[in-house]
Amino acid sequence: MSKNKIAISWSGGKDAMMALHLLKQSGKYEIDHLHTVIGEETQRVGMHGIHRELMEAQAESLEIPIVFSVLPVDQSHSSYEDLMRKYCESCILKGIKAIAFGDIFLEDLKEYRENQLADTGLAAIFPLWKNNTRQQIENFIQLGYKTKICAGDAQYFIKDQVGKTLNQELLDNLPPEVDPCGENGEFHTFVYDGPLFQKPVNVVLHEVASHFYEFKVEVEDKLEERKKEFYFADFYL
């Protein structure tokens, strides 16, 4: 019986890696490639801040091809939608049946992804859906995967924690309001070793930089401007 050919939406982080682990473990799918969106100017992955070079090294160690979609400098939503439409069309031409995502409990994000694929002929797969996030990250660590915190919300992390390997001790000391998998965007990671790797991706921390993001929130029917600070680890090979 032939296996369904699928792609995996890929950030290089722990949740995408756990999704890949479970999909391979199931034996039901042929993993055609990993798919990553990077910025045209930065050559980095969105909120993870990981450079293309590291993503390529990771995919090489996993022995899975990686496909990049390059987001134009304007980074508008319409540009992203157009980019994804073209990517989905290329998947159909390759005989790919579905795209897998590492989302765990954000209903609006799951709905967005399903709607995005609705008219493409591709199905959406969510191997981690509704998992207990504490159990999942502990299982991830126990399986032997190693992941470094590549981005952290300054509201919850001190600068020195970013760039460190996420081990049990660091996990146990996360603030109680932080989801253990960072599912609400509190932190992001880059996986550099584990059972599926042929060899570790030996990354070196160059520096931890601080970036501020401006956004608006609705308060009593009025939009208020806010700022959020994030720390980013600049890794290189």
N, C-alpha and C positions, 0 to 999 in steps of 0.2 A: 504494500500500500504506500503510495507516494505521500510525502509530507507537504503541507502547505508552505509555500515560500513566503517569508515575512521580512520586514525591516524593523529596526528598533530605533525609536527616537532617542538620541544619545547626547547626554551632557558630559559623560565621563565620570559622573558622580555615583554615590553609593546606591541610590534607588534604581537608576538605570542598570547598574551592575547586578543588583539583586534580581531585577526583572529578567535580565539575560540569563542568569544562573538558573532560575526556575524554568524558563522556557527551554533551555537546553536539557535540563533534568527531566522534563516531561517527555522528551523524545517525539513530540508531535509536530515539530516545526523545523523547517530548513531556514536558518538565519542567513539571508542573502547579504545584508550589510547593516552597518550602523549609520544613522543619519544625524548630522549636526549642522546647526545654523551658526555662522560666525559673521562678525562685522567686517565689511569691506576694508575699512580703514585700520581697525585694530587687529584683525585676524584672530580675534578671541571670541570665546563662547560667552554671550550675554552676561548674566549675573554671576557666572562662575569665574570669569576673567582668565580662563585657561587658554593659552596660545595654541594655534593650529598644530605646531610642531609636536607638542606634548600629546595632543589627541591622536596624531598619526602614530607616534611611538606606542601609545596604549593599544590602539587597534592592531598594530603589527604584533605585539606580544600576545594579544588575544587570538591572532590569526583569523581575523574577520575584516573584510574590506570596510573602509569608511568613506562615506559620500558627504561632501560639504555643499551646503547652499549658502551663498554669500549675500548677506543683506546690504543693500546700498547705504551710502553714508546718511541719507535722510532718515533711515530707520522708521519710516512711517508704517502705520498699520496696513495701509493699502499695499505698500511694497512687500510687506511680509506675507500678506494674503496671496499676492501674485506669485511670489517665490514658492510658496507651499503648493499652489495649484500646479505650477510647472513641475515641481518635484513629484507630486502624486501622479501626474500624467506619465512621467518617466517610469514610475513604479509599475503602473498598469502595463506598459509596453514590455517590461521585463518579466511579466507573469506573477508579480507579487500580489498576494491576496489580502494582506493586512499589515498594519503598523502597530507595534506594541509601545506602550507608554509606561513610565514608572510612577504614575500618580497613585496616591494612597487614599485620600479621603476628601479632597476638594471637589465638591459636586459641580460647581460652576465651571471648573477647568475641564472636568471629564465631559460635561455637556458641550463645551466649546470644541473640544477635539472631535467628538462624535459628529457634531454639526459640520465641522470642517471637512470631514471625510464623507459625509452623507451622500453627496452627489458624485463622488469620484469612482465608486465601485470598490473602494477599499474598506475593510472592516477595521475597527479599533479594538485592541486587546489591552486589558489592564490586569496583568498578573498579580499585582500587589494590592488590588482594590480591597479596602476595608480591613487590611491587616492591622494588628495592634502594632503601633510604631515602636514602642519600647521593645517588644519581643523581636520585631524585625531587625532592628539595629544590633541587638545583642546576638541574634542568630548570625547576622552578617559578620560580626567580629569573631564569633566562635568558629565559623566556617574557615577562617584564616584570611579573610580579606583585610587589606590595609588601605586606609584612605586618609588623606590630609585635608584639613579645613582650608579651603581656598578663598572663602569669603564669609564674613560674619557681620551681623548687625551690631553696631557699636553700642546699642542699647543693652545688649546681652553679653557681648564678648569684649574682653580687653585685647589690646593689640597683640600682646605676646602669645595669645592662644591661637591666633590665625597663622597658618603655616604648620601647625602641629598635627601629628597623627591622632585621629579620633580613637582613643582607647577607652577601656571600661572606666578608668579613673576620671578622665575628662567628661565622659558621658554622665557619670554619677554626680558630677559637680555642675552640670548645666542648671541654670535657673529654672524653677518649677514651671514657669510660664512658657518655656521653650519646648516645642515638640521635639522628642528624641531624634526624629528624622529631619527636623527642620522643614516640615511640610508646609508651614506658613511663611516660608522664605527667610527664617531666622539665620540660617547658614547654609553653605553649599560645600561640596567636597570634590576631590579628585582621587580616584582609586588608582593605586600604583602597584599593587601586588595582590595575589590571591590564587585560589585553585584553578581558575581558567587561564591564568597567565603562563606563558612559556618562560618568562623571566621578568624580574621587577623592572618598572620604569623608574630609573634612578633620577629623581628630580632634586634640584638644588634650590633653596630659597634665596632669592636675590634681595628682596625687601618686602615689607608690608606697607602698602600705601592706603591713604584715607581718601574716600570720595563722598561727596554730598549729592543727594538727589532731591530735587524739588518736586512736590506733588500737591494735589489739592484734595481736601476732604470736605464733606458736607456736614455742617454743624448748624442745627436749627434753621434749615432751609437756606443756609448761606455757605458759599464755598470759601474755605480758609486755606491759605498757603502754608505748607509745612515743609520741613527739611528732614532728611534721614541720612545719617552717616553710616557708611559701610567700610570695613577694612578688607583689602584684597591682597592676597599673597601672590607675588610675582615669582613664579617658578620658572626654571629653565633646566635643560638637560645637561 
